[in-house]
Amino acid sequence: MTGSSSSPVAEGTPHHDGLGSRTAAVLVFASSAAVLVVEIVALRLLAPYLGLTLETSTMVIGIALTAIAAGSWMGGRVADQVDPRRLLGPSLGVSGAVVAFTPAVLRSTAEWAPALLLLIASTTILVPGALLSAVTPIVTKLRLTSLAETGTVVGRLSGVGTVGAIVGTVLTGFVLVSRLPVSGILIGLGTLLVAGSALVEWRTRGWTGTPALTLVVVAGGLATTVAPGACDTETRYHCARVVADPDRDSGRTLVLDGLRHSYVDLDDPTFLEFEYVRALASVVDAAFPEGEPLAAHHVGGGGLTFPRYLAATRPGTRSLVSEIDSGVVAIDRDRLGLGSEAGIDVRVEDGRLGLRRLDAGSRDLVVGDAFGGVSVPWHLTTMEAMTDVRRVLDGDGLYVANLIDHGDLAFARAEAATLSETFEHVALAGEPADIGLDPTATALGGNLVVIASDRPVDVRATQKALDARQTSWKITTGDDLTSWIGDARPLTDDYAPVDQLLQPYSPGNSR
């Protein structure tokens, strides 16, 4: 009985083995922040291959939470069995090495072994997430040497960890991503973690693996420079490249997240390479008198191919463009020849918020071109959004939008159903097999153009314009369109499972 009275717990005198309160707080704060940085940046790394969808976000968040739970549990368990001072250096150093290699590993896997992407992605999040999450229970073990201060120590470190996670989230979302490429963020974070490991090692002398991990971080940085999927520019939302057309000196293709997004002819804005853009032009040219200037609003900008076309073919047209990605707008100006063309005003803003700022009846034309091949901003698809489109159009106004879907085209059907609930007249243009006009052929999906207005759509004139532009597309409306829509449910702000309806982009299809 008396022999136990000399233990620190019984005496209540703490003995922290050289780990001060401030050092403990810094370790917990930094490791918790790093976990959230890895989580957010992982979403951006995976978006070009899986889409920035609800499902992708849910998966990454779930993996990160699993890593936090596993790391916290295992870190506490191992800290009870091994000297905690020997665990801090490896936890920081190994996680730093994995983080630094993550960009090269994920991009290489996506290009060369896409079937393994989810497994590799899970590993690159789980390993550093678990190791970094283990830091908090390890540090807590080192600080908890007296039962008298249990609540204070645990509460303080828990609070510090939560604040670290908040700072990591805000710093990444509002500062780092807007100023640094994601590969640079992760390589920099990996370097800081290995440096932190070296400092801890110097204090504890319990581990000597930092030099080797430093070499790993350097190798990760070098590997990132030669890994596939590199970008000319990493914007806030996209991995962007501009590719010159070898067959047309003035032709440029804007590639976003690996998909051909826009084609711009720097010398001839009337040259329309992509078939869906020719379809948009056909619809508009059939709906409005030739050369008549229009007041147009574009939801989504990309390379601004269509606003340039309207400016060239309808002098005096005023096009207001809502483009959410300032990096894409910068590319338009620096690489795609966008100058001070009269009538094109580009605003960096969310498309739906841009619609709200417009006056009722102020537009002849609204063009929707914000949907991608692997993800769709769902809030631009709903009845409430389309009601706002209808509000800003004048009585004879026209809404025309590019839809992208594959497989059974469930998303495209739901969007057509949504427009049918909002506008008096709706038509759909696309390949005959995709819009139900050729039942003997298999629908492949891809681009479709939907047309909506409160005035009748001139189907004959539109089809004539499509034919004149040498497209193979057809147009459908009325009962045929109703049959094609089937039992698809309209989308609303309260119910818009777009990520589940959309069949993602498949190789071989352009945007």
C-alpha positions in Angstrom: 0.0 0.0 0.0 2.6 2.5 1.0 4.8 1.6 -2.0 2.4 3.1 -4.4 2.3 6.4 -2.8 5.4 7.5 -4.7 3.8 7.3 -8.1 3.1 10.6 -10.0 -0.6 9.8 -10.2 -1.0 9.5 -6.5 1.1 12.5 -5.7 -0.6 14.6 -8.4 2.8 16.0 -9.5 3.0 16.1 -13.3 6.1 14.9 -15.1 5.9 15.7 -18.9 9.1 14.1 -20.2 10.2 17.4 -21.8 6.9 18.0 -23.7 5.7 21.4 -22.6 2.1 22.6 -22.8 2.8 24.9 -25.7 4.7 22.2 -27.7 1.8 19.8 -27.1 -0.7 22.4 -28.3 1.3 23.1 -31.4 1.6 19.4 -32.3 -2.1 18.8 -31.9 -3.1 22.0 -33.7 -0.8 21.4 -36.7 -1.6 17.7 -37.1 -5.4 18.4 -36.9 -5.1 21.2 -39.5 -3.0 18.9 -41.8 -5.8 16.3 -41.8 -8.3 18.8 -43.2 -5.8 20.2 -45.7 -5.3 16.6 -47.1 -9.1 16.0 -47.2 -10.0 19.1 -49.1 -7.1 18.9 -51.5 -7.9 15.2 -52.2 -11.3 16.3 -53.4 -9.6 18.6 -56.0 -7.2 15.9 -57.1 -10.1 13.4 -57.6 -12.5 15.8 -59.3 -11.0 15.5 -62.8 -11.5 11.7 -62.7 -14.6 11.2 -60.5 -16.3 14.6 -60.8 -16.9 17.1 -58.0 -20.1 15.4 -57.0 -22.0 14.7 -53.8 -20.9 11.1 -54.1 -17.2 12.0 -54.4 -17.4 14.5 -51.5 -19.3 11.9 -49.4 -16.6 9.3 -50.2 -13.7 11.5 -49.3 -15.3 12.8 -46.1 -16.1 9.3 -45.1 -12.6 8.1 -45.7 -11.2 11.1 -43.8 -13.5 10.4 -40.8 -12.5 6.7 -40.9 -8.9 7.8 -40.7 -9.5 10.1 -37.8 -11.4 7.4 -35.9 -8.9 4.7 -36.6 -5.9 7.0 -35.9 -7.3 8.2 -32.6 -8.2 4.8 -31.4 -5.0 3.1 -32.4 -2.8 6.0 -31.4 -4.2 5.9 -27.9 -3.9 2.1 -27.7 -0.3 2.0 -28.9 0.7 5.0 -26.6 -0.3 2.8 -23.7 2.0 0.1 -24.8 5.0 2.0 -26.2 6.9 5.0 -25.0 4.9 7.8 -26.6 8.0 9.8 -27.3 9.0 7.2 -29.9 5.7 7.6 -31.8 5.6 11.3 -32.6 8.4 11.5 -35.1 7.3 8.5 -37.2 3.7 9.7 -37.2 4.6 13.1 -38.6 7.4 12.0 -40.9 5.7 9.0 -42.6 2.5 11.0 -43.1 4.5 13.8 -44.6 6.2 11.4 -47.1 2.8 10.0 -48.1 1.3 13.4 -48.5 4.1 14.6 -50.7 3.8 11.6 -53.0 0.0 11.8 -53.2 -0.3 14.1 -56.4 2.0 11.9 -58.4 0.5 8.6 -57.2 -3.2 9.6 -57.8 -2.6 11.2 -61.2 -0.5 8.3 -62.4 -3.1 5.8 -61.2 -6.0 7.7 -62.8 -4.2 7.6 -66.2 -2.6 4.1 -66.1 -4.7 2.0 -63.7 -8.1 3.8 -63.3 -9.7 0.6 -61.8 -7.4 1.0 -58.8 -8.1 4.7 -58.3 -10.5 4.4 -55.4 -8.3 2.0 -53.6 -5.2 4.1 -54.0 -7.1 7.3 -53.2 -8.4 5.7 -50.0 -4.9 4.7 -49.0 -3.4 8.2 -49.6 -6.1 9.7 -47.4 -6.3 6.9 -44.8 -2.5 6.6 -44.1 -1.7 10.2 -43.4 -5.1 10.9 -41.8 -4.7 8.1 -39.3 -1.1 8.9 -38.5 -1.8 12.6 -38.0 -4.9 11.8 -35.9 -2.8 9.5 -33.7 -0.8 12.6 -32.6 -3.6 13.9 -30.3 -3.9 10.8 -28.1 -0.1 10.4 -28.1 0.4 13.9 -26.9 -2.4 13.5 -24.4 -0.7 10.5 -23.0 2.5 12.5 -22.5 0.7 15.3 -20.8 -1.6 13.2 -18.7 0.6 12.3 -15.7 -1.9 13.2 -13.0 -5.5 12.4 -12.5 -6.0 15.8 -11.0 -5.5 17.5 -14.4 -7.3 15.0 -16.6 -10.2 17.1 -17.6 -8.1 20.2 -18.2 -5.6 18.4 -20.4 -8.1 16.4 -22.4 -10.4 19.4 -22.9 -7.6 21.8 -23.8 -6.1 19.5 -26.4 -9.5 18.5 -27.8 -10.3 22.2 -28.2 -6.9 23.0 -29.8 -7.4 20.1 -32.2 -10.8 21.4 -33.3 -9.5 24.9 -33.8 -6.6 23.4 -35.9 -9.1 21.6 -38.1 -11.1 24.8 -38.6 -8.0 26.8 -39.5 -6.9 24.0 -41.9 -10.3 24.1 -43.6 -10.5 27.9 -43.9 -6.9 28.3 -44.9 -7.2 25.7 -47.6 -10.5 26.8 -49.0 -10.0 30.6 -49.0 -6.3 31.0 -49.3 -4.1 28.1 -50.4 -6.2 26.8 -53.3 -6.6 30.2 -54.8 -2.9 30.9 -54.7 -1.1 27.6 -55.1 -1.5 24.5 -57.2 -2.8 21.5 -55.3 0.5 19.6 -55.9 2.4 22.5 -54.4 0.1 22.5 -51.4 0.6 18.8 -50.7 4.4 18.8 -51.3 4.7 21.9 -49.1 2.6 20.2 -46.4 4.7 17.1 -46.6 7.9 19.1 -46.3 6.5 20.8 -43.1 5.5 17.5 -41.6 8.9 16.0 -42.2 10.5 19.1 -40.8 8.3 18.8 -37.7 9.3 15.2 -37.4 13.0 16.3 -37.4 12.3 18.8 -34.6 10.5 16.2 -32.5 13.3 13.7 -33.2 15.8 16.3 -32.0 13.9 16.8 -28.8 13.2 13.1 -28.0 16.1 11.2 -29.7 13.7 8.3 -30.1 13.7 7.9 -33.9 16.2 8.5 -36.7 14.2 8.1 -39.9 13.9 11.8 -40.9 16.8 11.9 -43.4 15.3 9.0 -45.4 11.8 10.6 -45.4 13.3 13.9 -46.6 14.6 12.1 -49.6 11.1 10.6 -50.1 9.6 14.1 -50.1 12.1 15.3 -52.6 11.3 12.3 -54.8 7.6 13.0 -54.5 8.1 16.5 -55.7 10.2 15.3 -58.7 7.6 12.6 -59.5 4.9 15.2 -59.5 6.6 17.1 -62.3 6.6 14.1 -64.6 3.3 12.5 -63.6 0.5 12.6 -66.2 -2.4 14.9 -65.9 -0.3 18.1 -65.4 -2.0 21.4 -66.0 -0.9 24.7 -67.6 -2.9 26.3 -64.8 -4.7 25.0 -61.7 -7.6 27.3 -61.1 -9.9 27.3 -58.1 -12.1 24.7 -59.8 -10.2 23.1 -62.6 -7.0 21.6 -64.0 -6.8 23.7 -67.1 -4.8 23.5 -70.3 -4.9 25.2 -73.7 -4.0 23.0 -76.7 -3.2 24.4 -80.1 -5.0 22.8 -83.1 -2.4 21.3 -85.4 -4.7 21.5 -88.3 -5.8 25.1 -87.8 -3.2 27.8 -86.8 -5.6 30.0 -85.0 -7.5 27.1 -83.3 -7.3 26.6 -79.5 -9.0 24.0 -77.3 -9.6 24.7 -73.7 -9.2 21.5 -71.7 -10.7 21.4 -68.2 -10.1 18.4 -66.0 -9.0 16.4 -69.0 -12.2 17.1 -71.1 -12.3 19.2 -74.2 -14.5 22.1 -72.9 -14.3 24.8 -75.5 -12.8 25.4 -79.0 -11.9 29.0 -79.9 -10.7 30.2 -83.3 -8.7 33.3 -82.4 -9.1 34.8 -86.0 -12.6 33.6 -86.8 -15.2 33.6 -84.0 -17.9 32.3 -86.4 -16.0 29.0 -86.8 -17.7 26.5 -84.5 -15.8 23.2 -84.0 -18.0 21.4 -81.5 -21.3 20.0 -82.8 -23.2 21.1 -79.7 -22.1 24.7 -80.2 -23.2 24.5 -83.9 -26.6 23.2 -82.5 -26.8 26.2 -80.1 -26.1 28.5 -83.0 -28.7 26.8 -85.2 -31.4 27.1 -82.5 -30.7 30.8 -81.9 -30.4 31.7 -85.6 -33.7 29.9 -86.3 -35.5 31.7 -83.4 -34.4 35.3 -84.1 -34.1 37.3 -87.4 -30.7 37.2 -89.0 -28.3 39.8 -87.7 -30.7 41.1 -85.0 -28.8 42.2 -81.9 -29.8 40.4 -78.7 -29.6 41.0 -75.0 -28.2 37.6 -73.9 -27.1 36.1 -70.6 -24.8 33.1 -70.5 -24.7 30.8 -67.4 -21.2 29.5 -67.7 -18.4 30.9 -69.8 -15.6 28.5 -70.5 -13.8 29.7 -73.6 -16.6 32.2 -74.4 -17.1 30.6 -77.9 -20.8 31.4 -78.2 -20.7 35.0 -76.8 -17.9 35.7 -79.4 -20.1 34.1 -82.1 -23.1 36.3 -81.2 -20.9 39.4 -81.2 -19.6 38.6 -84.7 -22.8 37.6 -86.3 -25.2 40.0 -84.5 -23.4 43.3 -84.1 -24.7 45.2 -81.1 -25.5 42.1 -79.1 -24.9 42.5 -75.4 -23.8 39.3 -73.7 -23.4 39.2 -70.0 -21.5 36.0 -68.8 -21.6 34.5 -65.4 -18.4 32.4 -65.0 -17.6 31.1 -61.5 -13.9 30.4 -62.1 -11.7 33.5 -62.2 -8.9 31.3 -63.4 -10.8 30.4 -66.5 -11.6 34.1 -67.2 -7.8 34.8 -66.9 -7.1 32.1 -69.4 -9.7 33.7 -71.8 -7.8 36.9 -71.6 -4.2 35.7 -71.6 -4.4 32.6 -73.8 -7.6 32.8 -75.8 -7.5 36.3 -77.1 -10.4 37.9 -75.2 -9.9 41.6 -75.4 -12.3 44.4 -74.9 -14.8 43.1 -77.4 -17.8 45.3 -77.5 -20.8 43.7 -75.9 -19.2 40.9 -73.9 -19.2 41.5 -70.1 -17.8 38.7 -68.0 -18.6 38.5 -64.3 -16.9 36.1 -61.9 -19.9 34.8 -60.0 -22.1 31.8 -59.5 -24.6 31.4 -62.3 -27.7 31.3 -60.1 -26.7 34.3 -58.1 -26.0 36.1 -61.4 -29.6 35.3 -62.6 -31.0 36.8 -59.4 -29.3 40.1 -60.1 -30.9 40.5 -63.5 -34.1 42.5 -64.0 -37.3 40.8 -65.0 -37.9 40.7 -68.8 -34.4 42.1 -69.5 -33.1 39.3 -71.8 -34.0 37.9 -75.2 -31.8 34.9 -74.7 -30.4 32.8 -71.8 -27.7 30.2 -72.7 -27.0 27.5 -70.2 -23.5 26.0 -70.6 -22.3 25.2 -67.1 -22.7 21.4 -67.1 -19.7 19.1 -67.4 -19.1 15.6 -68.5 -18.5 14.2 -65.0 -20.3 16.7 -62.7 -23.2 19.1 -62.8 -23.9 22.1 -60.5 -27.3 20.8 -59.3 -28.6 24.1 -58.2 -28.7 25.3 -61.8 -31.0 22.4 -62.8 -34.0 22.9 -60.7 -37.5 24.3 -61.2 -36.6 27.2 -59.0 -33.6 28.0 -61.1 -35.6 27.7 -64.3 -38.3 29.9 -62.9 -35.6 32.6 -62.5 -34.5 32.0 -66.1 -38.1 32.5 -67.2 -38.4 35.7 -65.1 -35.4 37.4 -66.8 -36.6 36.5 -70.3 -39.0 38.8 -72.1 -42.3 37.4 -73.5 -40.6 36.0 -76.7 -37.4 35.0 -74.9 -35.6 31.8 -75.4 -33.7 29.5 -73.1 -31.2 27.1 -74.7 -28.9 24.8 -72.7 -26.3 22.2 -73.3 -27.0 19.0 -71.4 -24.4 16.1 -71.1 -25.4 12.6 -70.1 -24.8 9.0 -71.0 -26.3 5.6 -70.4 -30.0 5.7 -70.0 -29.9 9.6 -69.9 -31.8 9.8 -66.6 -30.5 13.3 -65.8 -31.3 14.6 -69.3 -34.8 13.3 -69.0 -35.3 14.8 -65.6 -34.0 18.2 -66.8 -36.4 18.1 -69.8 -39.2 17.2 -67.4 -38.2 20.2 -65.2 -38.3 22.6 -68.1 -41.7 21.2 -69.2 -43.1 22.1 -65.8 -41.7 25.7 -66.2 -42.1 26.7 -69.8 -45.0 26.5 -72.2 -42.9 25.0 -75.0 -39.9 22.6 -74.8 -37.9 20.9 -77.6 -34.8 18.7 -77.6 -32.1 18.3 -80.2 -29.5 15.6 -80.4 -28.5 12.4 -82.1 -31.6 10.5 -83.3 -30.9 7.5 -81.1 -30.3 9.6 -78.0 -33.7 11.5 -78.3 -35.8 8.4 -79.2 -36.2 9.1 -82.9 -34.2 6.0 -84.0 -35.5 3.0 -81.9 -33.3 0.6 -83.9 -30.0 2.3 -82.7 -28.5 2.2 -79.2 -28.4 5.5 -77.4 -24.8 6.4 -76.6 -25.4 9.8 -74.9 -23.2 12.8 -74.9 -24.3 16.3 -75.7 -28.0 17.3 -76.1 -29.4 20.8 -76.5 -32.7 21.6 -74.8 -34.8 24.5 -75.9 -37.5 26.2 -73.8 -39.7 29.2 -74.3 -43.2 30.6 -73.8 -43.6 31.0 -77.5 -43.7 28.0 -79.9 -40.4 26.6 -81.1 -40.1 26.6 -84.9 -39.2 23.0 -85.3 -39.0 23.1 -89.1 -36.7 26.2 -89.2 -34.5 24.8 -86.4 -34.1 21.5 -88.2 -33.3 23.3 -91.4 -30.6 25.3 -89.6 -29.2 22.1 -88.0 -29.0 20.5 -91.5 -27.3 23.5 -93.0 -24.5 23.3 -90.4 -23.9 19.7 -91.4 -24.9 18.1 -88.2 -26.5 14.7 -87.9 -28.8 16.0 -85.1 -32.6 16.0 -85.1 -35.1 17.9 -83.1 -38.1 16.5 -81.2 -41.0 18.1 -79.3 -44.6 17.5 -78.4 -45.8 13.9 -77.8 -42.5 12.4 -78.9 -40.6 14.4 -76.3 -43.2 13.6 -73.6 -42.8 9.9 -74.4 -39.0 10.2 -74.3 -39.2 11.9 -70.9 -41.3 9.1 -69.6 -41.8 9.0 -65.8 -38.7 11.2 -65.1 -39.4 13.4 -62.0 -38.8 17.1 -62.2 -35.9 18.5 -60.2 -36.5 21.0 -57.4 -34.3 22.7 -54.8 -35.7 20.2 -52.3 -35.2 17.1 -54.5 -32.4 17.2 -57.1 -30.4 13.9 -57.0 -28.4 15.0 -60.0 -25.2 13.2 -59.0 -27.1 9.9 -58.8 -29.0 10.5 -62.1 -26.0 11.6 -64.2 -24.1 8.9 -66.0 -20.5 10.1 -66.0 -18.3 10.9 -69.0 -16.9 7.8 -70.7 -13.7 7.7 -72.8 -14.2 8.5 -76.5 -16.8 11.1 -76.0 -16.0 14.8 -76.2 -17.8 17.3 -74.0 
